[in-house]
Amino acid sequence: MRRLVLVANPAASGFTASLYREVVSLLTGPFDVTAVWPGGPDEARGVAADAAAEGYDVVAAMGGDGIVHQVANGLLGGDAALGIVPAGTTNVLGRIIGYPSDPRDAAASIAASQAVRRIPVAEVTTDSATGVRHHLATFAVGAGFDAAVVERAERTPLAKIGFGPLHYAWSSLRVLLEDYRNRLPHLRVTDEHRSADAVSVMIQLHDTYTYLGSVPLRLAGGAGGPAAVVIESLDPVGMVRLVGRAIRGRHPGRLRGVEVWRGFERLDIEADPPVWVEADGELLGRANRVEVVPAADGLPVVDTGPRPRRRRFS
């Protein structure tokens, strides 16, 4: 029988005990299920790594983007496939790769699937005063403005859970007006062919980026990822134009002070002073240097395909 580890985050905004029991029931039968509630991010990553090393077929993350990010990091380099049971605020990766938005439907799809496919990811290395650390990003990496927004949003986690995209929008406005308005470039961005000075770099690994819930953002003009959006300066009007073009799928590189880089095998960012860095909306801390290396087929995921009808429970 195939084996699955369900790594659940009971603090996720959509998590309930009854939903959890239903998800476990849906997965049991097609899988021999081991359910774990980790005590924190490091434990979640460790559980996923141990399951991969022990030959489990699937490690499913139940919760929001945070638990998916940690489980994916634990699976890096192994053969176990990632499954996603969305029970968070935005569930970005699940939306991007086509998982059902209802956690019960997602669990039923995982249970019914025999297929695995690989999705693009990026290996992210940060160098700071505390040392060198390695991470995996499944849909986005940011250095500068968007990472500072994540840091600001994390200061009030209850507002993040309760208000979701509105909380991020308010945090974005505050960071822009208080910290980034008219800021001089402090990042040196380079790849194999180009270099630029910037205040922020946003890297997307897929065509869409969905922190606005169901509204897709195409930061690179809808031509597919990976792509780096290199921003030389920020102001309120420029930010509105950038977001507006992203929502409409128009190329942001036509805006003054914005460049879109494609086709890079490695991107290096040097910061003076150190800059906030995020991956998949998870804060990685401040860093003096960031290296991003995309991998087109880096992570195995359960391919849910057509959505099956789930069993109903009384």
Buried (B, 14 or more C-beta within 10 A) or exposed (E): EEBBBBBBBEBBBBBEEEBBEBBBBBBBEBBBBBBBBBEEBEBBBBBBBBBBEEEBBBBBBBBBBBBBBBBBBBBBEBEBBBBBBBBBBBBBBBBBBEBBEBBBBBBBBBBBBEEBBBBBBBBBBBBBEEEEBEBBBBBBBBBBBBBBBBBBBBEBEEBBBEBBBEBBBBBBBBBBEEBBEEBEBBBBBBBEEEEBEBBBBBBBBBBBBBBBBEEBBBBBBBEBBBBBBBBBBBBEEBBEBBBEBBEEBBBBBEBEBBBBBBEBEBBBBBBEEBBBBBBBBBBBBBBBBBBBBBBEEBBBBBBBEEBBEBEEEE
